Amino acid sequence: MNQQDIQIRQDIETFIRRFYEKVVKDETIGKVFTEIVPLDWDHHIPLITDFWETILLDHPVYKKNAMEVHYAINRIFPLKKEHFEAWLKLFNETLDELYEGPVTDLAKKRAAGIAGLMQHKMNNDNPII
């Protein structure tokens, strides 16, 4: 399939919206986003788009501490290996449906690193990377 690569913020937002459509339906992690910490999607989508825009397009628009939010979630609902694996699987699956190229590959690499780091820092066993 000759898909384009991620190039602009709108590409990231398109990806993020489709990704979270899958996340909320997922048996393993959906309840984290719908029951444990129900999200205000109108607030969350622009923030997470900022995060990935900062990482992928080198536009420093994200100013928060992403780890802090996840530590708070982990205190309420301990995040385990299977949660990170499900997140990463859906992330990569969604990217593959929409884009291909060096920035897309970077997104996958960074997502794997973030998932592994978060899992490690939250004292879970058996990191996925």
N, C-alpha and C positions, 0 to 999 in steps of 0.2 A: 504494500500500500504506500503510495507516495504522499505521506502526510507532511505538513510543515512542522517546524520546530516552534517551541515557545519563543516568542519575540517581544511581546508587550504585556503590560499589566492585564489587559482584557483576556489574553490567553490564559493567564494564571487564574483569573477570576472564573472563567468558564470551567477550567479544570477543577477548581476548589468546589464550585457549586455541584458539579456532577459527582465528585468524590464524596461529598457529604450526603448526597441523595442515597448513595450506596451504604455509607457508614450507618446512618440512622436505621436502616433495614437489617443490618448485619446482626446475626444471633450472638456473636461473641462480644462486640463492642457497642452495638447500637444503644443499649440501655445506659451506657456511660453518658451519652450525649442527649438522651431523652428523659431519663429518670434520675440518675445520680446527680448530674449537673445539667439540668435542662438549659439549653443555650437560646439566647436571643439571636437568631440567625442574622437579622439585619445589622446587628452589632458585630457578630463574630466573623462573618464572611469578609468584610473589609479589613479586619485586623489580621486574619490569617493570610489574606491576599498580600497585605503589607509585608508580613513575615517572609513569604516566599519571593516577593518582588525584591526584597533586600538581598536575599541569598542568591537568587538566580539572575537577576538583571543588574545587580550592583547599584541599586537605587536605595540609599539608606533611609527608608521611610518607616521601618518598624523600630519603635523606641522602647518597647516593653521587655520584660524578662520572661521568656516562654517557659523556662524551667520552673519558675515560681508557681505559675498556674497549675502545672502538672503535679508538683509536689502537693499542693492543696487537694487536688483530686485524689492522689494516691493515699492521703491520710483518711479520706472518706471511703474510698473504694480501692483497695490495693490492686495496682496494675501488675499483671503477670505476663510471662513470656507469650502466652497465647493472645493476649490483647495487642501486644506490639506486633506480633506476626500477622494478625488479622488486619491491623491498620496498614502495615507495609504492603501486604498483598493487595488490598483495595487501592492503595495509593498507586502502586505500579500498574495494576490492571487498568485503572482509569487513565493514567498517562498514556499507556499503550493504545488505548482506544482513540485518543485525540491527537497525539503528537509523536514525532520522532526527530532525533538530531542531537547535537552536542549539549544543548541546554536541557533537553529532556533527560538525557543520560546523567547530567549533573544533578538534576532533581532527584532521580532515583538513588544516586550515590549519596547525596546529602540526607535524604529521607532514611536510608539504611543506617547512616552514621548517627543521626538524631535518635532513631528508635533504639539502637544499641546503647548509646550514651545514657538515654533516659532510663532504660531498663537497668543498666549497671548502677546508676546513681540512686535509683529507688530500691537498691539492694535485692534485686531479683536474681535468681540463679539462671545459669545457662543462657548467656546473651545470644542473640540471633545472628550476630555477625562475628 
